[in-house]
Amino acid sequence: MAARRTLYKTQGTCSQFIEVEIDDDDIVREVSFMGGCNGNLKGISSLVRGMKVDDVISKLDGVRCGAKNTSCPDQLCRALEQARKA
């Protein structure tokens, strides 16, 4: 099964990049964040591994970090959308 891997440059978050890999069935295979809150982001990565992209997006889209208009989980949704198009 082929996988699509994308390196996404985040906007408005402490993390700078998110690397995602999804397979042809739109299942999240790997997620890694560069920068940001290490423990929290490792936890998010672990939780979404094996989930369908649509399920991750439905749960995390629009999550905010404090007064920011986005968050690392919200940016993960953008990264998954980009990977899906790759």
Secondary structure as GFF3:
##gff-version 3
##sequence-region A 1 86
A	DSSP	beta_strand	3	9	.	.	.	ID=ss1
A	DSSP	beta_strand	15	23	.	.	.	ID=ss2
A	DSSP	beta_strand	28	35	.	.	.	ID=ss3
A	DSSP	alpha_helix	38	48	.	.	.	ID=ss4
A	DSSP	alpha_helix	53	60	.	.	.	ID=ss5
A	DSSP	alpha_helix	72	85	.	.	.	ID=ss6
###
